């Protein structure tokens, strides 16, 4: 068909073609799922139900893995994991800010990843569950510990760190779940259609900051970091091979 005339309608985003109106193709379609944070929308509005379900399931598996390992290793001989390089790292209580702040990043990243689509939610949940199961097995098979320095400062950072020391014993060290979860949040942003590039970069920076924080507040030792990376990447590759999201496609 030959179009004799085309005129763009101002402010309408449409084309008039010989008296026939058509939607401008350059206008992007909204992504599937919740689509991420929206202006003026509360968090429960942009995260779909399946996203919350996967979030709750992942958190449950994480808690079972962490506290389950602690129960099963109670009273067992613990291996001292620190090496000569760990003794050279100073205690810097101010890094407790980064150590605690990453919890908010986990929640934001997890909910954003899980809000894109059912397929990506199921896939990320599979990655998370595999990672937590692998971490649980390592924590139980080779339980480790470390020696902590005495916190002598009276500033607010030292007080918070001292309080965390009383709440969290130096066990369940390798792999570091702090590093593992931050790494999974970063990897989970890969290939997303709704998470902007700046946020993916923020997650990448947070991986480095988290590694530094766990060392400077003496919650972990150096060996806990590469083991966490290895567990995280193994979970990513295992989920890629399993392809759990294909089960949803079969239902349709």
C-alpha positions as CSV (number, residue, x, y, z in Angstrom):
1,X,0.0,0.0,0.0
2,X,1.3,3.5,-0.9
3,X,1.1,6.1,1.8
4,X,0.6,9.5,0.3
5,X,1.0,11.7,3.3
6,X,2.5,11.4,6.8
7,X,2.2,14.0,9.5
8,X,3.3,13.8,13.1
9,X,0.7,14.8,15.6
10,X,2.3,17.1,18.1
11,X,2.2,15.9,21.7
12,X,0.3,12.7,20.7
13,X,3.2,10.5,19.9
14,X,1.3,9.1,16.8
15,X,1.5,9.2,13.0
16,X,-1.3,10.2,10.7
17,X,-0.9,8.1,7.5
18,X,-3.4,9.2,4.8
19,X,-6.1,9.7,7.4
20,X,-5.1,6.5,9.4
21,X,-3.7,6.9,12.9
22,X,-0.9,4.5,14.0
23,X,0.9,4.3,17.3
24,X,4.5,5.5,17.1
25,X,6.7,2.4,17.2
26,X,9.5,4.2,19.0
27,X,7.5,4.3,22.1
28,X,8.7,1.6,24.4
29,X,6.5,-1.0,25.9
30,X,6.4,-1.4,29.6
31,X,8.3,-4.4,30.9
32,X,6.6,-7.5,32.2
33,X,6.1,-8.0,35.9
34,X,6.2,-5.2,38.4
35,X,8.6,-3.2,36.4
36,X,10.6,-1.9,39.4
37,X,10.1,1.2,41.5
38,X,7.7,3.8,40.2
39,X,7.2,7.4,41.2
40,X,5.0,7.7,44.2
41,X,4.4,4.0,44.5
42,X,5.0,2.1,47.8
43,X,7.3,-0.9,47.6
44,X,4.4,-3.4,47.9
45,X,2.8,-1.9,44.8
46,X,5.7,-2.4,42.4
47,X,6.7,-5.9,43.6
48,X,4.3,-8.5,42.3
49,X,3.0,-11.4,44.5
50,X,5.4,-13.9,43.0
51,X,8.3,-11.6,43.8
52,X,7.4,-11.4,47.5
53,X,6.9,-15.2,47.6
54,X,10.4,-15.8,46.1
55,X,11.8,-13.2,48.5
56,X,10.3,-15.0,51.5
57,X,11.4,-18.4,50.3
58,X,15.0,-17.2,49.8
59,X,15.1,-15.6,53.2
60,X,13.8,-18.7,54.8
61,X,16.4,-20.9,53.2
62,X,19.1,-18.4,54.2
63,X,18.1,-18.5,57.8
64,X,17.9,-22.3,57.9
65,X,21.3,-22.5,56.3
66,X,23.0,-20.1,58.7
67,X,21.4,-21.2,62.0
68,X,21.2,-24.8,61.0
69,X,24.9,-24.9,60.5
70,X,25.5,-23.2,63.8
71,X,23.3,-25.8,65.6
72,X,25.0,-28.8,63.9
73,X,28.5,-27.5,64.6
74,X,27.9,-26.6,68.3
75,X,30.4,-28.4,70.5
76,X,32.5,-29.5,67.6
77,X,36.2,-28.8,67.1
78,X,36.6,-25.5,65.1
79,X,39.4,-24.9,62.6
80,X,41.4,-21.6,63.0
81,X,41.1,-20.0,59.6
82,X,43.2,-16.9,60.0
83,X,46.6,-16.6,58.4
84,X,49.7,-14.3,58.6
85,X,48.1,-11.7,56.4
86,X,45.0,-11.5,58.5
87,X,47.1,-10.4,61.5
88,X,48.3,-7.4,59.4
89,X,44.8,-6.0,58.9
90,X,43.9,-3.4,61.5
91,X,40.6,-3.1,63.3
92,X,38.7,-0.1,62.0
93,X,35.4,0.2,63.9
94,X,34.1,2.9,61.5
95,X,33.7,0.2,58.8
96,X,30.8,-1.2,60.8
97,X,28.6,1.4,58.9
98,X,29.3,-0.4,55.6
99,X,29.0,-3.8,57.2
100,X,25.4,-3.0,58.4
101,X,24.3,-0.8,55.5
102,X,24.6,-3.6,53.0
103,X,21.5,-5.2,54.5
104,X,19.4,-2.5,52.9
105,X,21.1,-3.1,49.6
106,X,20.3,-6.8,49.8
107,X,16.6,-6.1,50.3
108,X,16.4,-3.4,47.5
109,X,18.4,-5.5,45.0
110,X,16.5,-8.7,45.7
111,X,13.1,-7.1,45.4
112,X,14.1,-5.3,42.2
113,X,15.4,-8.5,40.6
114,X,12.3,-10.4,41.7
115,X,9.9,-7.8,40.3
116,X,10.9,-8.2,36.6
117,X,9.1,-11.5,35.7
118,X,8.1,-14.9,37.0
119,X,10.9,-16.5,34.9
120,X,13.6,-14.3,36.3
121,X,12.2,-14.7,39.8
122,X,12.3,-18.4,39.7
123,X,15.7,-18.5,38.2
124,X,17.2,-16.1,40.8
125,X,15.5,-18.1,43.6
126,X,17.1,-21.2,42.2
127,X,20.5,-19.5,42.3
128,X,20.0,-18.4,45.9
129,X,18.9,-21.8,47.2
130,X,21.8,-23.6,45.5
131,X,24.2,-21.1,47.0
132,X,22.8,-21.4,50.5
133,X,22.8,-25.2,50.3
134,X,26.5,-25.2,49.2
135,X,27.4,-22.7,51.9
136,X,25.6,-24.8,54.5
137,X,27.5,-28.0,53.5
138,X,30.9,-26.2,53.7
139,X,30.1,-24.6,57.1
140,X,29.1,-28.0,58.5
141,X,31.9,-30.1,56.9
142,X,34.7,-27.6,57.8
143,X,33.6,-25.3,60.7
144,X,35.9,-22.5,61.3
145,X,36.7,-19.7,63.8
146,X,39.0,-16.8,64.3
147,X,40.4,-14.7,67.1
148,X,38.9,-11.2,67.5
149,X,40.7,-8.2,69.0
150,X,39.4,-6.4,72.0
151,X,37.3,-3.3,71.1
152,X,38.6,-0.6,73.4
153,X,37.2,2.6,71.8
154,X,34.3,4.5,73.3
155,X,33.0,6.1,70.1
156,X,29.7,5.1,68.6
157,X,31.3,2.9,66.0
158,X,33.2,0.9,68.6
159,X,30.1,0.5,70.8
160,X,28.0,-0.8,67.9
161,X,30.8,-3.2,66.9
162,X,31.2,-4.4,70.5
163,X,27.5,-5.1,70.6
164,X,27.6,-7.1,67.4
165,X,30.5,-9.1,68.8
166,X,28.3,-10.1,71.8
167,X,25.4,-11.1,69.4
168,X,27.5,-12.9,66.8
169,X,30.0,-15.5,67.7
170,X,33.1,-16.0,65.5
171,X,31.7,-19.1,63.8
172,X,30.0,-19.8,60.4
173,X,32.9,-17.9,58.8
174,X,33.8,-19.7,55.5
175,X,32.2,-18.9,53.2
176,X,31.2,-15.3,54.2
177,X,27.5,-15.0,53.7
178,X,28.0,-11.2,53.7
179,X,30.1,-11.5,50.6
180,X,28.1,-14.3,49.1
181,X,24.8,-12.5,49.2
182,X,26.3,-9.2,47.9
183,X,27.9,-11.2,45.1
184,X,24.5,-12.8,44.2
185,X,22.8,-9.5,44.2
186,X,25.4,-8.2,41.7
187,X,25.2,-11.2,39.5
188,X,21.4,-11.2,39.6
189,X,21.4,-7.8,37.9
190,X,23.0,-9.2,34.8
191,X,20.7,-9.3,31.8
192,X,18.0,-7.4,33.5
193,X,15.7,-5.2,31.3
194,X,14.5,-3.0,34.2
195,X,17.6,-2.5,36.4
196,X,19.6,0.6,35.2
197,X,23.3,0.4,34.5
198,X,24.2,2.8,37.4
199,X,22.5,0.4,39.9
200,X,24.4,-2.6,38.5
201,X,27.6,-0.6,38.9
202,X,26.6,0.3,42.5
203,X,26.2,-3.4,43.2
204,X,29.6,-4.1,41.8
205,X,31.2,-1.5,44.0
206,X,29.2,-2.8,47.0
207,X,30.9,-6.2,46.5
208,X,34.3,-4.6,47.0
209,X,33.2,-2.5,49.9
210,X,31.6,-5.5,51.6
211,X,34.9,-7.5,51.3
212,X,36.8,-4.6,52.9
213,X,34.2,-4.1,55.7
214,X,34.2,-7.8,56.9
215,X,38.0,-7.6,57.2
216,X,38.3,-4.2,58.9
217,X,35.6,-5.1,61.5
218,X,37.2,-8.5,62.1
219,X,34.1,-10.5,61.4
220,X,35.9,-12.7,58.8
221,X,39.3,-13.6,57.5
222,X,40.7,-13.4,53.9
223,X,40.0,-17.1,52.9
224,X,36.3,-16.5,53.5
225,X,36.1,-14.1,50.5
226,X,37.3,-16.3,47.6
227,X,35.3,-19.2,48.9
228,X,32.2,-17.0,48.9
229,X,32.9,-16.0,45.3
230,X,33.4,-19.6,44.2
231,X,30.1,-20.7,45.9
232,X,28.2,-17.8,44.3
233,X,29.5,-18.4,40.8
234,X,29.0,-22.2,41.1
235,X,25.3,-21.5,42.0
236,X,24.9,-19.2,39.0
237,X,26.3,-21.8,36.6
238,X,24.3,-24.6,38.2
239,X,21.1,-22.7,37.8
240,X,21.9,-21.9,34.2
241,X,22.3,-25.6,33.5
242,X,19.1,-26.6,35.4
243,X,17.0,-23.8,33.8
244,X,14.2,-23.9,36.3
245,X,12.4,-21.1,34.5
246,X,11.7,-23.5,31.6
247,X,9.1,-25.2,33.9
248,X,7.0,-22.1,33.8
249,X,7.1,-21.9,30.0
250,X,5.9,-25.5,29.7
251,X,2.8,-24.6,31.7
252,X,1.8,-22.1,29.0
